[in-house]
């Protein structure tokens, strides 16, 4: 996708592009968060595996911790954790975040087609780039 950020045709020059983070620039949900959840489950000794299809339906639940709770209630109603449920959920979520960060830093998730070009063209024209929420 080409973006003309020049001041032509009486249009104001584009000054900034603001991107949502998850799923906009890259397939972070399927190839990042889902994979990181599965790594966290394995690390905790849980035999849980979220397939692409299952994770797609779990995305109807907002929030990682909420998603874990929903999964347990919906698919594992007899599950009895060895620790208090909220402690387990928090521990799994922390581990997921650690794995997700490692996945991002490894470069394992490619940008969506056209994103690199869009960013390069915007930068070349002096357009500010920001993410929401901000990425450190």
C-alpha positions as CSV (number, residue, x, y, z in Angstrom):
1,X,0.0,0.0,0.0
2,X,1.5,3.3,-1.0
3,X,0.9,6.4,1.0
4,X,1.4,9.8,-0.5
5,X,2.5,12.0,2.4
6,X,3.3,15.0,0.2
7,X,1.4,18.3,0.2
8,X,-0.2,18.0,-3.2
9,X,-3.7,18.8,-4.4
10,X,-4.4,21.1,-1.5
11,X,-4.3,18.2,1.0
12,X,-2.5,18.7,4.3
13,X,0.7,16.7,4.7
14,X,0.4,13.6,6.8
15,X,2.4,14.2,10.0
16,X,2.1,10.9,11.9
17,X,1.0,7.3,11.5
18,X,-0.3,5.6,14.7
19,X,-0.5,1.8,14.6
20,X,-2.3,-0.5,16.9
21,X,0.3,-3.1,18.0
22,X,-1.1,-6.6,18.1
23,X,-2.1,-8.0,14.7
24,X,-1.7,-4.8,12.7
25,X,1.9,-4.8,11.6
26,X,2.4,-8.6,11.9
27,X,0.4,-11.7,12.7
28,X,1.3,-11.4,16.4
29,X,-1.8,-13.2,17.7
30,X,-1.5,-16.5,15.8
31,X,2.3,-16.6,15.4
32,X,3.3,-14.9,18.7
33,X,0.8,-14.9,21.6
34,X,-0.6,-18.4,20.7
35,X,2.9,-19.9,20.5
36,X,4.0,-18.1,23.7
37,X,0.9,-19.5,25.5
38,X,1.8,-23.0,24.4
39,X,5.4,-22.6,25.5
40,X,4.2,-21.3,28.9
41,X,1.8,-24.3,29.3
42,X,4.6,-26.7,28.4
43,X,7.0,-25.0,30.8
44,X,4.5,-25.4,33.6
45,X,4.1,-29.1,32.8
46,X,0.6,-28.7,31.5
47,X,-0.5,-30.8,28.5
48,X,-2.5,-27.9,26.9
49,X,-2.0,-27.0,23.3
50,X,-3.9,-24.2,21.7
51,X,-4.4,-24.8,18.0
52,X,-4.8,-22.0,15.5
53,X,-8.6,-22.7,15.4
54,X,-9.0,-22.9,19.1
55,X,-7.0,-19.8,19.7
56,X,-9.1,-18.0,17.1
57,X,-12.2,-18.7,19.1
58,X,-10.4,-17.8,22.4
59,X,-9.7,-14.3,20.9
60,X,-13.3,-13.5,21.6
61,X,-12.2,-13.2,25.2
62,X,-10.3,-10.0,25.8
63,X,-7.1,-10.3,27.8
64,X,-4.6,-13.0,28.3
65,X,-5.4,-13.9,31.9
66,X,-9.1,-13.8,31.1
67,X,-8.5,-16.1,28.2
68,X,-6.7,-18.7,30.4
69,X,-9.5,-18.6,32.9
70,X,-12.2,-19.0,30.2
71,X,-10.2,-21.9,28.7
72,X,-10.1,-23.7,32.0
73,X,-13.8,-23.1,32.7
74,X,-14.9,-24.0,29.2
75,X,-12.7,-26.9,28.3
76,X,-11.3,-28.2,31.6
77,X,-14.1,-27.8,34.1
78,X,-12.6,-30.7,36.3
79,X,-9.1,-29.2,36.4
80,X,-7.8,-28.9,39.9
81,X,-4.5,-26.9,40.0
82,X,-1.9,-27.7,42.6
83,X,-1.9,-24.0,43.5
84,X,-4.6,-21.4,43.8
85,X,-6.2,-20.8,40.4
86,X,-5.4,-17.0,40.3
87,X,-1.8,-17.7,41.2
88,X,-1.5,-20.2,38.4
89,X,-3.2,-17.9,35.9
90,X,-0.8,-15.1,36.9
91,X,2.3,-17.4,36.7
92,X,1.2,-18.7,33.2
93,X,0.6,-15.1,32.0
94,X,4.0,-13.9,33.2
95,X,5.6,-16.9,31.4
96,X,3.6,-16.2,28.3
97,X,4.8,-12.6,28.2
98,X,8.4,-13.7,28.7
99,X,8.1,-16.2,25.7
100,X,6.3,-13.6,23.6
101,X,9.0,-11.0,24.1
102,X,11.6,-13.6,23.1
103,X,9.7,-14.5,20.0
104,X,9.5,-10.8,19.0
105,X,13.1,-10.2,19.7
106,X,14.1,-13.3,17.6
107,X,12.4,-11.8,14.5
108,X,10.4,-15.0,14.1
109,X,7.2,-13.0,13.2
110,X,7.5,-11.3,9.8
111,X,5.8,-8.0,9.0
112,X,2.6,-8.2,6.9
113,X,3.1,-7.5,3.2
114,X,3.6,-3.8,2.5
115,X,4.3,-2.8,6.1
116,X,8.0,-2.4,5.7
117,X,7.6,-0.3,2.6
118,X,4.8,1.9,4.2
119,X,7.1,2.6,7.2
120,X,10.1,3.4,4.9
121,X,8.1,5.7,2.8
122,X,6.6,7.5,5.8
123,X,10.0,7.9,7.4
124,X,11.5,9.2,4.1
125,X,8.8,11.9,4.1
126,X,9.5,12.8,7.8
127,X,6.3,11.3,9.1
128,X,6.3,10.4,12.8
129,X,5.6,6.8,13.6
130,X,3.9,5.8,16.9
131,X,2.3,2.7,18.3
132,X,-0.7,2.4,20.6
133,X,-0.1,1.2,23.2
134,X,3.5,2.5,23.1
135,X,6.2,-0.1,22.6
136,X,9.4,0.4,24.6
